[in-house]
């Protein structure tokens, strides 16, 4: 865990959502894997902790062990950071001989102190605590109230995403360089420095490059040949010449927690006319999607621009229900989660400055292979800004 002095800032404003639901407050319970709780508190811990947000104030509830670090790192004012000992957790645990039940009693006492009668929780709130709380409170399930706020990024958030994207580019450059420097043997397998080049070997190089730039990658895609005809297909074994190789890298920065996301497709040797046509169509569709992404335009308009381009080039699309060709949506929001709002698909969400989205059309045909190209763009007041600088070259 990093340690730094946080700038204490005002609590998130979700009053309109709580008023609509008739709730007195919103209760969260999560840990290092919960992007919402980090967004609300700027604090993470391996062990689960709780956060209450209401009109009467807020409480960040942590263990005694995490109190000092929460004072330093979280955005919550120190006087609102409480420990479980303030609610006699240990005494309750001895009484009930059940630590989980004792924590539920702590949550009840915390809500009572804040005069909460009706509390909202998210769909993924722990079932046990939900069941315990509803014995004494009116508990309602709602979608995350931070969804809309998180969709519009601040300048600092955009900088965080750009930093992760820069790491992705460095890793991508290393991966493509390995393909460029490789040579095919008599069977068409790629060889680099005297060893067969495998997807697993390139994944190790990608991980190294990401770590050197403060990021980690999970589920990174290296996909060759027939595997590339599946959008999430992976090739751990031998990579071959004259077949498309898709690299999809989406790292998370270890410090800021924000993601990047980019995809490139390359081929070692000469591409067939069919693959060349596919690549040029995807590249043109990606450029059409980027050109369409601007404030006041719906996500559906951007998606349609991509589909129109591919269909005019003679390819099948997701829009027409095809099972081959372009078989997924155009993109998604990126931030503290790799997939978040807005979804660049058949929906009427209107893009606004601060939205950060991917534009990633692809074509996938079993027996031929797949092509995908992806950049991240930031919606600005008069268009969009592409966070990617890396060139798009198919034959390397």
N, C-alpha and C positions, 0 to 999 in steps of 0.2 A: 504494500500500500504506500502511496505517496503521502507526504505530509507537508502542508503549507497553511498559511494563515488565510482563511477565506474572507472575502468582503461580504459582510452581512447585508443582505438585500431584503426587500419587502417580500412578503409571502405571495405565492401565485394567487391570482384572482379567478375563482371559479364560482363566485357568488350567484351569477345568473343561472348556472346549471343547477346549483343546489336549490335556488328559489323555485325553479321550474319543477324540480322533483319533490319540493316540499320538505327537504331534508335540513337538519340543523348543522350537519357537518359531513365530512368525508374522511373515512378511515382507511389507511393503507398498512399492509404488513408484507415486508419483502426483504431482499438481501442484495448481494452484489450483482445478481442476474436480473434485477428489476429496473428497467430503464425509467419507468414512471416515477418511482420513488427517488431515484437519483435526480431526475429533472426537478422534482419538487423541493428536494432538500440539499442537493449537492453533496450528499454523503452516501458512502457505501460501506458495508461490512459483510464479512463472510457469514456471520450468524445473523439470523433474521431480526429485524427491529420494526418499530411501528411509527407511524406519523399520522397525526390528527390535524385536519385543517377545517376551521369553522369561523363563523363571523366573530366569535368571542376571542379568537386568537388561534394559536397553533401549539402543538406539542410534538417534539421529537423524542421518542422513548427508546432509550438504548440501555445496554447492560452497563454496570458500573465500570467494567474494564474499558469500554469504548467512550466513556464520558469525555475524557480529556481530548481525545482525537476528534470527537464530534464538535467540541467547542472550537477547535482549530479549523476544521475542514468544512463543516456544514454552513449553509447560508442562514440557518435558523439562529436568531439571537440567543446568546448563552442562557438567558433567564428562562427560555422556553425549552431548553434541552434537559429533560428529566431522566433519571435512571429508574430501573425497576425497583430498586430499594426504597424509593420514595413512596412506593405502594406496597411495601413489605412483601415482596415476591417470595423471599426465602421462608418467611413465616407461613405464607399461604401454601407453599410447596410442602412444608412439614405437616400442615393441617390436612391437606387433601391427599398427600402422598402421591401426587401426580403433577409433574412440572407443567404439562400442557394445560391442564385445568387451572393451575395456579396462575398461569399467564393470562388465561381468559378472564379470571377474576380481576387481574390487574387492569385489563382493558375496560372492564365494566366500571371499575372505580375511577379510571381516568375519564371516561365519558360522563359519569355522574358529576364529577367535579366541574366539568364544563357545561353542566345543565343540558346535556344532549338527550333528546327524547327519540328523535328519528335520525338514524345514521345511514348514510349511503356507503356502499362498498362496491368494488369492481367485480366483474364476472369471475375473476380468478382468485378472489379472496379465499383464504383457507376455509374449507367446509366446517371443520371442527369449531373454529372460533365463530363462524356465522351461526352455527347451531346453538352455541352457548349464549351468544349475545341476544338472539331473538327471544330468549326467555324473559328478558328484562327491557328490551328496547325494540322499537319498530325499525327493522333492518331491511333496506331495499338494495337490490342489485342494479347497478347502472354501468353503462359503457364508461371507459376511462374519460374523466372530464378534461384531461390534458391533451387529448387528441388534436384539437384545433390549435391550441397554443403551440404544440410541438411541431405542427406542420409549417409554421412561419418562423424561420430561423433568424436570430439576431446576428449582428456582424461577427461577434466572437464565435458563435456556433458555426457560421460559414467558414471562418478561418480554421476552426478545428477540423471540419470536413475536408477542407482544402489540404490540410497537413496530412490527413490520412490518405487522401487521393494522391498526394505526392509520393508517399511511401508505396502505394499500389503501382504507380508508374515506374519507380525504381525497380521494384520486383518484376514488373512486366518486361522492362528492358533487359533484365538479367535472363529471364526465361526465353525471350525471343532471340537473344544473343546465343544461347545454347543451341537453338535450332539452326540459326544462321551459320554457326561454326561447325556443325555436324556434317558428316558425309554419309551417303548411303552405301551399304555393303552390297554384295551380289544378290541378296534376297530382298533388298529395299529397306532393310532396317537401318535406322540412323545410328551412327557411331560417333562418339565424341571422346577425344583423348584416349583412343584405344578401347573404350568400353561401350557396350550397347547403351543407347540413350533411352531411358524409360520415363514414364510419367512420374513415378515415385522419386526418381533422381531430380527431376525438375521441381517437384514439390518441395524437396529439401532446400533447393537453392532459393525458391520463392520465400520460404519460411525464414531463411537466413537473412535475406534482404529486408524483409519486413521487420524482423527483430532489430536489425541495425538502425532502423528508422523509427523505433519506438512503437511498433505495431505487432499484432499477432493475427494470423489468418486461421480460419476454421472452415472446413469444407471447401477449400479452394479447388477449382475445377481445372484439370488438364485432361483434355478429351481428344482422341485421335480417330480418324476414319469412321467406321461404322458407329463407334461410341458417340461421336459428335452429332449424330442424327437424333440423339436424345438430349434435350436442353440441359439436363443435369447429369448426363452421362460422364463417366470417369474412366480414364485409362491409367492404370498403375504400371502396366507392363510396357513392352517395346513400342516405340514410336516409329512411324514409317514415312518414307519419302512419298511425295506425290499424293498425299492424303491431307485433308484439312485438320489442323490442330487448333482447338479452341482453348484459350486461357481466360478464366473468369476469376478475378482476384478481388476480394471484398474484405479488407483488413479493418480491425478495430484498434484505435490508438489506446495504448495501455494507460495513458495519463488522462486524456480528455474523455475517453469512452466513446467518441464519435467514430463512425464508419466512413470508409470510402468504398467505391465500387466501379470496376471497369472491366471490359472484355475486349480482347483482340483475337482475330483468327489469322493464322499464317499457314503457309505450306512450304515445305522444302522441296525444291524442284519445280517442275512445270505443272500447272493446274490444267485440268481438262476444260474444254470449252463450256461444259455444263457448270462446273464449279466457278469458272471465271464469271459467267453470267449471274450466278447466284451471289457472288461476292459484290459485284458492281451494283446489283439491285439492293442488297442490304446496306451498302455504303450510301447509296443515293437515298434510300428510305430513312436512314439515320440522320442524314443532313436535312431531309424534309421535316423530320420530327423536331430537330433542334430549331429550325427556322420558324416552325409553327408555335414554339413554346414562348409565350409572352403573357404579360398580365391582361386579364379580361377575357382570355381564351379558355375554353373548357378543356378538361383532360380528354374528353371524347373527341374534340376537334384535333388535338395533337395525335391521338390514336388513329383517327380517320385519315390524317395526312400521311401517316406511315402505311396504313393499309391501302390507300389509294395508289401510292407510288408502287407498292409491290404488285398489286393487282394489274396496274397498267403495264408492268414489266412482264406479266404473264404468270404470276405465281399465286398460289392459294394462300388464304389468310384466315386467321382466327375469327375475324368478323363474320365470315360466311359459314362458320362452323366446321371448317376443314380440320381433318386429323393429321394432315401433313402440310408442309410449308411454314407459314408464320403462325405458330400454334400457341402463343402466349400473349400477354398484354405488352404494351409498349414500354412501360416502366413503372417506377414506384418512388415514393419519397425515401430519403436517406437521412439518418441522424443518429440518435442514440440506439436505434434498432436499424438493422440492415434493410428491413421492409417496414415502412410506416406510411402514413398519409402524406400527400395524396396519391392514390393509385391512378396511374396514367393508363386509363382503360375506357370502357364504355360507361362513363359516369359524367355527371354534369358539374363536378367540382370546378369552380372558376379559379384559375391560377392567379396568384398575387405575389408581389415582391416579397422575397424571403423564402418562398417555396424552393426546396432543393430536390430535384428529381433526376432519375436516370432516363435516358433514351436508348433503348436496347433492342432494336428489331433483330430478328433472326429468321433463317430458313432451314428447315430440317426435312430431309428426304432419306428414308431407309434405303440402303443400297448405294447411296451417293455420298451422304455425309451432311454435316451441318455447318452453318456460318452464322456468327453473331458478332456484332460490334456494339460497344456500350461506352457512353460517356456520362458524366454527371454535369448538369447545368443548374445554375442559380437564376431564378426569375428575378429580373431587375425592373426598374420603373418603366423601361421602354423596350424590353426584350428579354434576353437571357445571356448569361456569361458562362462559357464552357470552362470547367475546372481542369480539363484534360489538355495536355499539349502534345502528347505522344502521337507520332504519325501513324497513319493507317496504311500498311503495305501488306499485301497478301503473299506474293511470292518472295521468299527470302533465301 
